[in-house]
Amino acid sequence: MSKEEIQLDRIQPEVAKEEAHLRWVIESLTKKRNQDISLQGDLANYLVEYRKQIIEEHKFDEDQPLDAFDQEMFAKEARYSAVLTRLREYQELLDVPYFGKITYQGVEGIDPELDECYIGKYSFVDQQTFDRIIVDWRAPIASLFYHGALGEASFQAPLGTIRVDIKNRRQFLISGGLLEGMFDSEREVRDEILQHVLSSPASEKLKDIIMTIQQEQDEIIRLPWQGTAVVNGVAGSGKTTIALHRVAWLLYNHREDLEGNVLILGPNNIFMEYISQVLPSLGETGVRQNTVQDFMMEWLDIPSQLFLPQEDLYEALAEGDEELKQDLEWKRSEDWLQKMDDYANQLNYDLYPFRSYTFLGEELMSRQEMEKALLEDFARIPLIKRGERLKRILVQRMRMVRNKELKQINRRYKTMAKRIEAGEILTEETAQSRMDEIRALIGKVLAFRDEIRPLGKGSPEELYQRINTLRILTPEDLAPMLYLKLRIAGIRLPYKVRHLVVDEAQDLSLNTFRVLREMTRCNNATVVGDINQRLVLYAGPSFLDLSSVFPAVRTFHLEKSYRSTDEIVHYANQFLPAGRAHSLREGAPVAFLHPLDSKELKEALIRTHQELKADGIQTIAILTRDGEAAQKVHDLLGADLPHKFIRGENGVYSAHTLLLSALLAKGLEFDAVLLVDSAPQKTTPDLMKYIMATRALHRLTVFDFEGPL
């Protein structure tokens, strides 16, 4: 949107005032940046010279460690790191210092003077007066900008609730440090701003939305960090961006509690790559991110190749494998975890059978003592660790008996030595007897160690396989297998998790959440998904029933799509079983093509792709129902339509034209989608088609093709 297209809708003196203020802010930022560049240079020179001095002082003193803690060096390095961070922030602020302003007045005894607050991505404070020039969007007072209307409002400050009267909300479009547009709005982010952002092309990676956060989104972002927020939102409602901006908000406001203690889990590596730049763009780095499956596989001693790939699993279910579906529903149920509990309890008796242990004729442990130790004395620790402790006790007691026997052997040897001193001549047989006895003792020790070797052993993965109801392992076996491992072996993460974020949660079972909660020992979470984007309609509870897993659950439903046009959303709605999304903007009609054979399909895809590129469309996805169809389309197109074919969950996301299945496209968005439905279903609901259609922001072309690819 050009400056000419965005009319400055205020009287000219107001525009001139804001332009003058912007110039002053840019000048202040430039001055502070230049000061920090000079400071960075001074600190860098100091650190280099200081290290040279330390090395020089210690080069002849090998006993003095070079890595000894140095408080002064630590402080200088911390300051240097802080200066680098601020310089990166200044660079962004010089382009877009702020995007909004609120004018407000205190009420109920608060200073009645009008005050102004400019909202930006990062804060900027006058170093002399300590006045706030720019307020970070995550600061408590910034919530007023995202409040729904003018008039009385409040925000939570460290000293408590502050009530104010919002007199005006102003939004800015700034680029390159120049004011391109400004609007005063009485309610949420004004349509002109929102439409400008929503209509822009998709980028290679998901972007932040701090400029256009809506009130319903902001209320979720700013929820207290303790407790669980569950967000069920239609495709394009901003679920992922809400979750990521919530992480940024949590770290800004609760850094002491949460820094290094937040874990984000998503559906696959393509998705994780797609969202990878949101938090760094908001100034937050170092947050642990992983896929649910990879995170769970880290704690299992079993090759991932033994598990049926997700795509093969969904294809088998789509083809009507009822036996497989029933087995998966059984493993997703709470009854299956109860079976794991029952199995773990039975292993208390079966894994290490109760018996007595003797060594050299002495009883080291009776059967009754072993039973009591495993079932009562050590009952608070996992079974395998109980076995390990029992083994240590037996080894300790065996050593006592061994040492006593060794003393007796040595005592006999000393007697022989005295006899030799007295002049007695020992036969060769007598002289050799000590060595034989010691060898025999060592052999008995080794035999005893072999006897107790099974204690503390046992593979939870192999034990699970004994009761697995299918010959194969599927991703639905991960949660119960880990649950069994937690029960009999225990799992301790090498880091704390104080807030858990799970995206695309609609396909996860409650058992998965139960295991995640037990593994992380975390009661606070942000869980987002779309119940209408489930790939399989399993019976039983969904992520909307997490109150049975986490305490203090609050559930939110979002029905506005900020991604797709009204035409695309209207088309996609027909494939839903219930509920309807609605969009905020209009666009091009959905196009339908009906190629008769693979040759016509190829020609239509190439032609449509060329037309979209000619129209300036940047990111395009060719989507199919499954991986097999995607492979066939890839073979059909060859090099005649340049594209990147993503075959599996570990593919690397990139911009321009992608070819992938609906499963791998979960959570992604593209300027245009070419939906190839090689076996179009005529019945509803058709959630796979809903997922494919709602990946499109601006243009959707549906290729209904019933012939063989």
C-alpha positions as CSV (number, residue, x, y, z in Angstrom):
1,M,0.0,0.0,0.0
2,S,1.6,3.3,-1.1
3,K,1.5,6.5,0.8
4,E,-0.9,7.9,-1.8
5,E,-3.3,5.0,-1.1
6,I,-3.3,5.6,2.6
7,Q,-4.9,9.0,3.3
8,L,-3.7,10.7,6.4
9,D,-7.1,11.1,8.0
10,R,-6.3,13.8,10.5
11,I,-6.0,17.6,10.1
12,Q,-2.7,18.7,8.9
13,P,-1.4,20.2,12.2
14,E,-1.8,16.8,13.8
15,V,0.1,15.2,11.0
16,A,2.9,17.8,11.2
17,K,3.0,17.3,15.0
18,E,3.4,13.5,14.6
19,E,6.0,13.9,11.9
20,A,8.0,16.2,14.1
21,H,7.8,13.8,17.0
22,L,8.9,10.9,14.7
23,R,11.9,12.9,13.5
24,W,12.9,13.7,17.2
25,V,12.6,10.0,18.1
26,I,14.7,9.0,15.1
27,E,17.3,11.6,16.1
28,S,17.3,10.3,19.7
29,L,17.7,6.7,18.6
30,T,20.5,7.6,16.2
31,K,22.3,9.5,18.9
32,K,22.0,6.6,21.4
33,R,23.0,4.0,18.7
34,N,26.1,6.0,17.9
35,Q,27.0,6.2,21.6
36,D,26.5,2.5,22.0
37,I,28.6,1.7,18.9
38,S,31.4,3.7,20.5
39,L,30.8,1.9,23.8
40,Q,30.8,-1.5,22.0
41,G,34.2,-0.7,20.5
42,D,35.6,0.4,23.8
43,L,34.4,-2.8,25.5
44,A,35.7,-5.0,22.7
45,N,39.1,-3.4,23.0
46,Y,39.1,-3.7,26.7
47,L,38.1,-7.4,26.6
48,V,40.8,-8.2,24.0
49,E,43.5,-6.4,25.9
50,Y,42.4,-7.9,29.2
51,R,42.6,-11.5,27.8
52,K,46.0,-10.8,26.4
53,Q,47.2,-9.6,29.8
54,I,45.8,-12.6,31.6
55,I,47.5,-15.0,29.1
56,E,50.8,-13.1,29.4
57,E,50.7,-13.2,33.2
58,H,50.0,-17.0,33.3
59,K,52.1,-18.3,30.5
60,F,54.9,-19.3,32.8
61,D,52.6,-20.5,35.7
62,E,51.2,-23.8,34.6
63,D,49.5,-24.4,38.0
64,Q,47.3,-21.3,37.7
65,P,44.0,-22.1,35.8
66,L,43.2,-19.6,33.0
67,D,39.5,-20.2,33.4
68,A,39.3,-19.0,37.0
69,F,36.2,-16.9,37.6
70,D,36.9,-13.2,37.1
71,Q,34.2,-10.9,38.4
72,E,35.4,-7.9,36.4
73,M,35.6,-9.8,33.2
74,F,32.2,-11.3,33.7
75,A,30.6,-7.9,34.2
76,K,32.3,-6.5,31.1
77,E,31.2,-9.4,29.0
78,A,27.7,-9.2,30.2
79,R,27.6,-5.5,29.4
80,Y,29.1,-6.1,26.0
81,S,26.4,-8.7,25.3
82,A,23.7,-6.2,26.5
83,V,25.1,-3.5,24.2
84,L,25.0,-5.8,21.2
85,T,21.4,-6.7,21.9
86,R,20.4,-3.0,22.2
87,L,22.2,-2.2,18.9
88,R,20.1,-4.9,17.2
89,E,17.0,-3.4,18.7
90,Y,18.0,0.2,17.6
91,Q,18.4,-1.1,14.1
92,E,14.8,-2.3,14.0
93,L,13.5,0.8,15.8
94,L,15.2,3.2,13.4
95,D,13.0,1.5,10.6
96,V,9.8,1.3,12.6
97,P,10.2,3.0,16.0
98,Y,6.5,2.5,17.0
99,F,3.2,1.5,15.6
100,G,0.7,3.0,18.0
101,K,-0.1,5.6,20.6
102,I,-2.6,5.9,23.4
103,T,-3.7,9.1,25.0
104,Y,-5.2,8.6,28.5
105,Q,-6.1,10.2,31.7
106,G,-5.9,8.8,35.2
107,V,-9.0,8.3,37.3
108,E,-9.8,7.9,41.0
109,G,-7.0,10.1,42.4
110,I,-4.5,9.3,39.7
111,D,-2.8,12.2,38.0
112,P,-5.6,13.9,36.0
113,E,-3.1,15.2,33.4
114,L,-3.4,13.8,29.9
115,D,-0.5,11.4,29.1
116,E,0.7,9.9,25.9
117,C,2.3,6.5,25.4
118,Y,3.9,5.4,22.1
119,I,3.9,1.6,21.6
120,G,6.7,-0.2,19.7
121,K,8.5,-3.6,19.5
122,Y,11.1,-2.6,22.0
123,S,11.3,0.0,24.8
124,F,13.4,3.2,24.5
125,V,14.1,5.4,27.5
126,D,15.6,8.9,27.7
127,Q,18.9,8.3,29.5
128,Q,18.9,11.7,31.1
129,T,15.3,12.2,32.2
130,F,14.4,8.5,32.3
131,D,11.1,9.4,30.4
132,R,9.7,6.5,28.4
133,I,10.0,7.5,24.7
134,I,8.8,4.1,23.4
135,V,7.0,1.5,25.5
136,D,7.5,-2.2,24.7
137,W,4.3,-3.8,23.5
138,R,4.6,-6.4,26.3
139,A,4.6,-3.8,29.1
140,P,1.4,-3.8,31.2
141,I,0.4,-0.3,30.1
142,A,0.6,-1.3,26.4
143,S,-2.4,-3.5,26.9
144,L,-4.5,-0.3,26.7
145,F,-3.6,-0.1,23.0
146,Y,-5.2,-3.4,22.4
147,H,-8.2,-2.7,24.5
148,G,-11.5,-2.9,22.6
149,A,-12.8,0.7,22.9
150,L,-12.1,4.2,24.2
151,G,-13.3,5.1,27.7
152,E,-12.5,3.6,31.1
153,A,-10.1,0.7,31.1
154,S,-7.5,-0.8,33.4
155,F,-4.2,-2.6,33.4
156,Q,-2.2,-4.6,35.9
157,A,0.9,-2.8,37.1
158,P,3.4,-4.1,39.8
159,L,1.6,-2.0,42.4
160,G,-1.8,-3.3,41.5
161,T,-4.6,-2.4,39.1
162,I,-4.4,1.0,37.5
163,R,-7.7,2.5,36.1
164,V,-7.5,5.1,33.4
165,D,-9.8,6.8,30.8
166,I,-8.5,6.2,27.3
167,K,-9.1,9.4,25.3
168,N,-7.6,8.3,22.0
169,R,-6.0,5.4,20.2
170,R,-3.8,6.2,17.2
171,Q,-2.2,3.8,14.8
172,F,0.8,4.5,12.5
173,L,2.2,3.0,9.4
174,I,5.9,3.8,9.4
175,S,8.6,2.5,7.1
176,G,12.2,3.5,6.8
177,G,11.7,6.0,9.6
178,L,9.0,7.9,7.6
179,L,5.4,8.3,8.4
180,E,3.2,6.8,5.7
181,G,-0.1,6.8,7.4
182,M,-1.9,7.3,10.7
183,F,-5.4,6.6,11.9
184,D,-7.4,7.3,15.0
185,S,-9.7,4.4,15.9
186,E,-12.4,4.1,18.6
187,R,-12.3,0.4,18.8
188,E,-9.7,-2.3,17.8
189,V,-7.0,-2.1,15.1
190,R,-8.6,-0.1,12.3
191,D,-9.6,-1.9,9.2
192,E,-7.2,0.0,7.0
193,I,-4.2,-1.1,9.1
194,L,-5.4,-4.7,9.4
195,Q,-6.3,-5.0,5.7
196,H,-2.9,-3.6,4.8
197,V,-1.2,-6.3,6.8
198,L,-3.5,-9.2,5.9
199,S,-3.3,-8.4,2.2
200,S,0.5,-8.4,2.1
201,P,2.2,-11.5,0.6
202,A,3.2,-14.3,2.8
203,S,6.9,-14.5,3.8
204,E,9.2,-17.5,4.0
205,K,8.7,-17.7,7.8
206,L,5.9,-16.8,10.1
207,K,6.1,-13.2,11.2
208,D,5.2,-11.3,14.4
209,I,1.8,-9.5,14.5
210,I,2.4,-7.0,17.3
211,M,1.0,-4.2,15.1
212,T,-2.4,-5.9,14.5
213,I,-3.0,-8.0,17.7
214,Q,-6.8,-8.0,18.2
215,Q,-8.4,-7.7,21.7
216,E,-9.5,-11.3,21.8
217,Q,-5.9,-12.4,21.0
218,D,-4.3,-9.9,23.4
219,E,-6.5,-11.2,26.3
220,I,-5.0,-14.7,25.8
221,I,-1.5,-13.4,25.3
222,R,-1.6,-11.6,28.6
223,L,-3.1,-14.3,30.8
224,P,-1.2,-15.1,34.0
225,W,1.6,-17.6,33.4
226,Q,0.3,-20.0,36.1
227,G,-2.5,-22.1,34.8
228,T,-3.4,-23.6,31.4
229,A,-4.9,-21.7,28.4
230,V,-6.5,-23.9,25.8
231,V,-7.3,-22.1,22.5
232,N,-9.6,-23.8,19.9
233,G,-9.4,-21.5,16.9
234,V,-10.5,-21.9,13.3
235,A,-7.9,-22.0,10.6
236,G,-6.2,-18.6,10.3
237,S,-7.4,-17.3,13.7
238,G,-3.8,-16.7,14.8
239,K,-3.5,-19.6,17.2
240,T,0.2,-20.1,16.6
241,T,1.1,-16.4,16.7
242,I,-0.9,-16.1,19.9
243,A,1.1,-18.9,21.5
244,L,4.4,-17.5,20.4
245,H,3.6,-13.9,21.3
246,R,2.4,-15.2,24.7
247,V,5.8,-16.8,25.2
248,A,7.5,-13.5,24.4
249,W,5.1,-11.7,26.8
250,L,5.7,-14.3,29.5
251,L,9.5,-14.0,29.2
252,Y,9.3,-10.2,29.3
253,N,7.1,-10.0,32.4
254,H,8.3,-13.2,34.3
255,R,11.9,-13.6,33.1
256,E,13.2,-14.6,36.5
257,D,10.8,-17.5,36.7
258,L,10.7,-18.6,33.1
259,E,13.9,-17.8,31.3
260,G,15.3,-21.1,30.0
261,N,12.2,-22.9,31.4
262,V,9.8,-22.7,28.5
263,L,9.3,-25.7,26.1
264,I,7.5,-25.4,22.7
265,L,6.3,-28.5,21.0
266,G,4.8,-28.7,17.5
267,P,3.6,-31.3,14.9
268,N,6.6,-31.7,12.6
269,N,10.0,-30.2,11.7
270,I,8.6,-28.4,8.7
271,F,6.2,-26.5,11.0
272,M,9.0,-25.8,13.6
273,E,11.2,-24.4,10.9
274,Y,8.3,-22.2,9.7
275,I,7.8,-20.6,13.1
276,S,11.5,-20.4,14.0
277,Q,11.9,-16.7,13.4
278,V,9.0,-15.3,15.4
279,L,10.5,-15.3,18.9
280,P,14.0,-14.1,17.7
281,S,12.2,-11.3,15.8
282,L,10.6,-10.3,19.2
283,G,14.0,-10.3,20.9
284,E,13.7,-13.8,22.5
285,T,16.2,-16.5,21.8
286,G,17.2,-19.7,23.5
287,V,13.7,-21.1,23.9
288,R,13.6,-24.9,23.6
289,Q,11.6,-26.0,20.6
290,N,10.9,-29.5,19.3
291,T,8.3,-31.7,17.7
292,V,6.1,-33.8,20.1
293,Q,7.3,-37.0,18.5
294,D,11.0,-36.1,18.5
295,F,10.8,-34.9,22.2
296,M,9.2,-38.2,23.2
297,M,11.6,-40.3,21.2
298,E,14.6,-38.7,23.0
299,W,13.7,-40.6,26.1
300,L,13.1,-44.0,24.5
301,D,15.9,-46.5,23.8
302,I,14.4,-47.7,20.5
303,P,15.1,-46.7,16.8
304,S,12.5,-44.3,15.3
305,Q,12.5,-46.5,12.2
306,L,10.5,-49.1,14.1
307,F,7.5,-46.7,14.2
308,L,5.1,-46.5,11.4
309,P,5.5,-43.0,9.8
310,Q,2.6,-40.6,10.5
311,E,1.8,-40.3,6.8
312,D,1.6,-44.1,6.3
313,L,-0.6,-44.3,9.4
314,Y,-3.1,-41.7,8.2
315,E,-3.2,-43.2,4.7
316,A,-4.0,-46.6,6.2
317,L,-6.8,-45.1,8.2
318,A,-8.1,-43.2,5.2
319,E,-8.3,-46.5,3.3
320,G,-10.6,-47.8,6.0
321,D,-8.4,-50.0,8.2
322,E,-10.9,-50.5,11.0
323,E,-8.7,-52.9,13.0
324,L,-6.0,-50.3,13.1
325,K,-8.4,-47.5,14.0
326,Q,-9.9,-49.5,16.9
327,D,-6.4,-50.4,18.2
328,L,-5.4,-46.7,18.1
329,E,-8.6,-45.6,19.9
330,W,-7.9,-48.2,22.6
331,K,-4.3,-46.9,23.0
332,R,-5.6,-43.3,23.2
333,S,-8.0,-44.2,26.0
334,E,-7.4,-43.8,29.7
335,D,-8.1,-47.5,30.0
336,W,-4.9,-48.3,28.1
337,L,-2.9,-46.2,30.6
338,Q,-4.7,-48.1,33.4
339,K,-3.5,-51.3,31.7
340,M,0.1,-49.9,31.9
341,D,-0.4,-49.2,35.6
342,D,-1.7,-52.8,36.1
343,Y,1.2,-54.2,34.0
344,A,3.7,-52.1,36.0
345,N,2.2,-53.4,39.3
346,Q,2.5,-57.0,38.1
347,L,6.1,-56.4,37.1
348,N,6.8,-55.7,40.8
349,Y,6.4,-59.4,41.2
350,D,7.5,-60.8,37.8
351,L,10.5,-58.7,36.7
352,Y,12.7,-59.7,39.7
353,P,11.3,-62.9,41.2
354,F,11.5,-63.0,45.0
355,R,14.1,-65.5,46.2
356,S,17.0,-65.8,48.7
357,Y,20.6,-65.1,47.9
358,T,23.6,-66.9,49.5
359,F,27.3,-66.7,49.1
360,L,29.8,-69.2,50.5
361,G,27.0,-70.8,52.5
362,E,25.9,-67.5,54.1
363,E,22.5,-66.1,53.4
364,L,22.9,-62.5,52.2
365,M,19.2,-61.8,51.8
366,S,16.1,-63.9,52.5
367,R,13.2,-64.2,50.1
368,Q,11.0,-62.3,52.6
369,E,13.6,-59.4,52.9
370,M,13.8,-59.1,49.1
371,E,10.0,-59.0,48.8
372,K,9.7,-56.4,51.6
373,A,12.5,-54.3,50.0
374,L,10.9,-54.2,46.5
375,L,7.3,-53.8,47.6
376,E,7.6,-51.6,50.7
377,D,11.0,-50.2,51.6
378,F,11.8,-48.9,48.2
379,A,8.3,-48.5,46.8
380,R,8.6,-44.8,46.3
381,I,11.2,-45.2,43.5
382,P,10.8,-46.8,40.1
383,L,11.0,-50.6,39.9
384,I,14.3,-50.8,37.9
385,K,16.0,-48.4,40.3
386,R,14.7,-50.6,43.1
387,G,16.5,-53.5,41.4
388,E,19.7,-51.4,41.1
389,R,19.6,-50.5,44.8
390,L,19.0,-54.1,45.8
391,K,22.0,-55.2,43.7
392,R,24.2,-52.6,45.5
393,I,23.1,-54.0,48.8
394,L,23.8,-57.6,47.8
395,V,27.2,-56.6,46.4
396,Q,28.1,-54.8,49.6
397,R,27.1,-57.9,51.7
398,M,28.9,-60.3,49.3
399,R,32.1,-58.2,49.8
400,M,31.8,-58.5,53.5
401,V,31.6,-62.3,53.3
402,R,34.4,-62.3,50.6
403,N,36.7,-60.3,52.8
404,K,36.1,-62.6,55.7
405,E,37.0,-65.6,53.6
406,L,40.0,-63.8,52.3
407,K,41.2,-63.1,55.8
408,Q,40.9,-66.8,56.7
409,I,43.0,-67.7,53.6
410,N,45.6,-65.1,54.6
411,R,45.6,-66.3,58.2
412,R,46.3,-69.8,57.0
413,Y,49.1,-68.5,54.8
414,K,50.6,-66.6,57.7
415,T,50.6,-69.8,59.7
416,M,52.4,-71.6,56.8
417,A,54.9,-68.7,56.7
418,K,55.7,-69.2,60.4
419,R,56.2,-72.9,59.9
420,I,58.7,-72.1,57.1
421,E,60.5,-69.8,59.4
422,A,60.7,-72.6,61.9
423,G,62.5,-74.7,59.3
424,E,59.6,-76.8,58.0
425,I,59.8,-77.7,54.4
426,L,56.5,-77.3,52.6
427,T,55.5,-79.4,49.7
428,E,54.7,-77.9,46.3
429,E,51.1,-78.8,46.8
430,T,50.9,-77.0,50.1
431,A,52.6,-73.8,48.7
432,Q,50.2,-73.8,45.7
433,S,47.0,-74.1,47.8
434,R,46.8,-70.3,48.6
435,M,46.7,-69.3,45.0
436,D,44.1,-72.0,44.2
437,E,41.9,-70.8,47.1
438,I,42.1,-67.2,45.9
439,R,41.4,-68.1,42.3
440,A,38.4,-70.2,43.5
441,L,37.2,-67.3,45.6
442,I,37.4,-64.9,42.6
443,G,35.5,-67.4,40.5
444,K,32.7,-67.6,43.1
445,V,32.6,-63.8,43.2
446,L,32.2,-63.6,39.5
447,A,29.5,-66.4,39.5
448,F,27.6,-64.4,42.2
449,R,27.8,-61.2,40.1
450,D,26.4,-63.2,37.2
451,E,23.6,-64.4,39.4
452,I,22.5,-60.9,40.5
453,R,23.1,-59.3,37.1
454,P,19.4,-59.3,36.1
455,L,18.6,-57.0,39.1
456,G,18.3,-53.4,37.8
457,K,18.0,-54.6,34.3
458,G,15.0,-54.6,32.1
459,S,14.0,-52.6,29.0
460,P,10.7,-50.8,29.3
461,E,10.6,-50.7,25.5
462,E,10.9,-54.5,25.2
463,L,8.5,-55.0,28.1
464,Y,5.9,-52.8,26.3
465,Q,6.3,-54.9,23.2
466,R,5.2,-58.0,25.1
467,I,1.8,-56.6,25.6
468,N,1.5,-54.5,22.4
469,T,-1.8,-55.4,20.7
470,L,-0.3,-54.9,17.2
471,R,2.7,-56.3,15.5
472,I,3.8,-52.8,14.5
473,L,4.5,-49.7,16.5
474,T,2.7,-46.5,15.6
475,P,3.1,-42.9,17.0
476,E,0.1,-43.7,19.3
477,D,2.4,-46.2,21.1
478,L,4.8,-43.4,22.2
479,A,2.7,-42.1,25.1
480,P,1.9,-45.4,26.7
481,M,5.5,-46.7,26.2
482,L,6.8,-43.6,27.9
483,Y,4.2,-43.9,30.6
484,L,5.4,-47.5,31.3
485,K,9.0,-46.2,31.4
486,L,8.1,-43.5,33.8
487,R,6.5,-46.1,36.1
488,I,9.2,-48.7,36.1
489,A,12.4,-46.8,35.2
490,G,11.7,-43.1,35.8
491,I,12.6,-40.1,33.5
492,R,14.3,-36.9,34.7
493,L,14.8,-34.1,32.3
494,P,18.1,-32.3,32.5
495,Y,16.3,-28.9,32.6
496,K,13.2,-27.4,34.2
497,V,10.0,-26.8,32.3
498,R,7.8,-24.2,34.0
499,H,5.6,-23.4,31.0
500,L,4.7,-25.9,28.2
501,V,3.4,-24.7,24.8
502,V,1.8,-27.3,22.5
503,D,0.7,-26.3,19.0
504,E,-1.5,-28.2,16.5
505,A,-2.9,-30.1,19.5
506,Q,-6.0,-31.4,17.9
507,D,-4.5,-34.7,16.9
508,L,-2.9,-35.5,20.2
509,S,-4.6,-37.8,22.7
510,L,-5.1,-36.9,26.4
511,N,-2.7,-39.7,27.1
512,T,0.0,-37.7,25.3
513,F,-0.7,-34.7,27.5
514,R,-0.7,-36.9,30.6
515,V,2.7,-38.2,29.8
516,L,4.0,-34.7,28.8
517,R,2.8,-33.3,32.1
518,E,4.4,-36.1,34.1
519,M,7.7,-35.9,32.2
520,T,8.0,-32.2,32.5
521,R,6.4,-31.9,36.0
522,C,4.8,-28.8,34.6
523,N,1.3,-27.6,35.5
524,N,1.3,-24.5,33.4
525,A,0.6,-24.7,29.7
526,T,-0.6,-22.9,26.5
527,V,-2.3,-25.4,24.2
528,V,-3.6,-24.4,20.8
529,G,-5.4,-26.3,18.0
530,D,-8.4,-26.5,15.8
531,I,-10.9,-29.3,16.5
532,N,-11.9,-29.1,12.9
533,Q,-8.5,-29.9,11.6
534,R,-8.2,-33.4,13.1
535,L,-6.8,-35.8,10.5
536,V,-8.7,-38.7,12.1
537,L,-12.1,-38.5,13.9
538,Y,-11.2,-40.7,16.8
539,A,-13.8,-41.5,19.4
540,G,-13.2,-40.2,22.9
541,P,-12.0,-36.9,24.5
542,S,-9.9,-34.3,22.7
543,F,-7.6,-31.5,23.7
544,L,-10.7,-29.5,24.7
545,D,-11.0,-31.9,27.7
546,L,-7.6,-31.0,29.3
547,S,-9.2,-30.1,32.6
548,S,-8.8,-33.8,33.4
549,V,-5.0,-33.4,32.9
550,F,-4.0,-29.9,34.0
551,P,-5.3,-27.8,36.8
552,A,-6.9,-24.3,36.3
553,V,-7.8,-24.7,32.7
554,R,-9.4,-21.8,30.8
555,T,-10.7,-22.5,27.3
556,F,-11.1,-20.0,24.5
557,H,-12.8,-20.3,21.1
558,L,-11.8,-18.1,18.2
559,E,-14.0,-18.0,15.1
560,K,-12.5,-15.1,13.0
561,S,-10.0,-16.0,10.3
562,Y,-7.3,-13.4,9.7
563,R,-5.6,-15.5,7.1
564,S,-7.9,-16.4,4.2
565,T,-10.3,-14.3,2.2
566,D,-14.1,-14.6,2.7
567,E,-14.4,-16.5,-0.6
568,I,-11.8,-19.1,0.6
569,V,-13.3,-19.4,4.1
570,H,-16.9,-19.8,2.6
571,Y,-15.6,-22.6,0.4
572,A,-13.8,-24.4,3.2
573,N,-16.8,-24.1,5.6
574,Q,-18.8,-26.6,3.6
575,F,-16.4,-29.4,4.6
576,L,-16.9,-28.9,8.4
577,P,-19.1,-31.1,10.5
578,A,-20.3,-28.1,12.6
579,G,-19.3,-24.5,13.3
580,R,-18.4,-21.9,10.8
581,A,-15.5,-19.5,10.5
582,H,-15.8,-16.1,9.0
583,S,-13.3,-13.8,7.4
584,L,-12.6,-10.1,7.6
585,R,-11.8,-9.4,4.0
586,E,-12.8,-10.2,0.4
587,G,-10.7,-11.4,-2.4
588,A,-10.7,-13.3,-5.7
589,P,-13.3,-16.1,-6.2
590,V,-12.2,-19.7,-5.7
591,A,-11.3,-21.2,-9.1
592,F,-12.4,-24.7,-10.2
593,L,-10.8,-26.7,-12.9
594,H,-11.8,-30.2,-14.0
595,P,-9.0,-31.8,-16.1
596,L,-10.0,-35.1,-17.7
597,D,-6.6,-36.8,-17.6
598,S,-3.1,-36.4,-16.2
599,K,-2.0,-34.6,-19.3
600,E,-4.7,-31.9,-18.9
601,L,-3.9,-31.8,-15.1
602,K,-0.2,-31.1,-15.8
603,E,-1.1,-28.4,-18.4
604,A,-3.6,-26.8,-16.0
605,L,-1.2,-26.7,-13.1
606,I,1.6,-25.1,-15.2
607,R,-0.8,-22.6,-16.7
608,T,-2.3,-21.6,-13.3
609,H,1.2,-21.4,-11.8
610,Q,2.4,-19.1,-14.5
611,E,-0.7,-16.8,-14.1
612,L,-0.3,-16.6,-10.4
613,K,3.4,-15.6,-10.8
614,A,2.4,-13.0,-13.4
615,D,0.0,-11.6,-10.9
616,G,2.8,-11.1,-8.4
617,I,1.9,-14.1,-6.1
618,Q,5.1,-15.1,-4.2
619,T,4.5,-18.3,-2.2
620,I,2.5,-21.1,-3.8
621,A,1.7,-24.6,-2.5
622,I,0.5,-27.6,-4.5
623,L,-1.4,-29.7,-2.0
624,T,-2.6,-33.3,-2.2
625,R,-4.5,-35.5,0.2
626,D,-1.6,-37.8,0.9
627,G,2.1,-38.5,0.2
628,E,1.4,-41.0,-2.5
629,A,-0.6,-38.5,-4.5
630,A,2.1,-35.9,-4.0
631,Q,4.7,-38.2,-5.3
632,K,2.6,-38.9,-8.4
633,V,2.1,-35.1,-9.0
634,H,5.8,-34.6,-8.6
635,D,6.6,-37.3,-11.2
636,L,4.0,-35.8,-13.5
637,L,5.3,-32.3,-13.3
638,G,9.0,-33.1,-13.5
639,A,11.1,-30.1,-14.4
640,D,8.3,-28.4,-16.3
641,L,7.0,-26.7,-13.2
642,P,9.9,-25.7,-10.9
643,H,9.0,-26.7,-7.3
644,K,10.4,-28.2,-4.2
645,F,8.9,-31.5,-3.2
646,I,8.7,-32.1,0.5
647,R,8.4,-35.9,1.0
648,G,8.5,-36.3,4.8
649,E,8.2,-34.7,8.1
650,N,11.9,-33.8,8.2
651,G,11.8,-31.8,5.0
652,V,13.0,-28.2,5.0
653,Y,10.5,-25.4,4.5
654,S,11.3,-22.8,2.0
655,A,9.5,-20.1,0.1
656,H,8.3,-20.0,-3.5
657,T,6.5,-23.1,-4.8
658,L,6.2,-26.2,-2.7
659,L,4.5,-29.6,-3.3
660,L,3.5,-31.5,-0.2
661,S,0.6,-33.5,1.4
662,A,-2.1,-32.1,3.7
663,L,-0.5,-33.7,6.7
664,L,2.8,-31.8,6.2
665,A,1.0,-28.5,5.4
666,K,-0.6,-28.3,8.9
667,G,-0.1,-24.9,10.4
668,L,1.5,-23.4,7.2
669,E,0.2,-20.7,5.0
670,F,0.8,-19.6,1.4
671,D,-0.3,-16.8,-0.9
672,A,-1.9,-19.3,-3.2
673,V,-2.8,-23.0,-3.0
674,L,-3.3,-25.3,-6.0
675,L,-5.5,-28.0,-4.4
676,V,-5.2,-31.3,-6.4
677,D,-7.9,-33.6,-5.2
678,S,-7.2,-36.8,-7.1
679,A,-10.1,-38.7,-5.4
680,P,-12.6,-35.9,-4.5
681,Q,-15.0,-37.0,-1.8
682,K,-18.6,-36.0,-2.4
683,T,-19.6,-36.4,1.3
684,T,-19.0,-34.2,4.2
685,P,-17.4,-33.7,6.6
686,D,-14.1,-33.7,4.7
687,L,-11.6,-32.3,7.1
688,M,-8.6,-33.1,4.9
689,K,-10.1,-30.8,2.2
690,Y,-10.8,-28.2,4.8
691,I,-7.1,-28.3,5.9
692,M,-5.9,-28.0,2.3
693,A,-8.2,-25.1,1.4
694,T,-7.4,-23.0,4.5
695,R,-3.7,-22.9,3.8
696,A,-4.4,-20.2,1.2
697,L,-4.3,-16.5,2.0
698,H,-5.4,-14.9,-1.2
699,R,-5.9,-17.4,-4.0
700,L,-7.3,-20.9,-4.2
701,T,-7.6,-23.1,-7.3
702,V,-9.3,-26.5,-6.9
703,F,-8.4,-29.2,-9.4
704,D,-11.1,-31.9,-9.2
705,F,-9.5,-34.8,-10.9
706,E,-11.0,-38.3,-10.8
707,G,-8.7,-40.1,-13.2
708,P,-5.5,-41.9,-12.3
709,L,-2.5,-39.7,-11.9
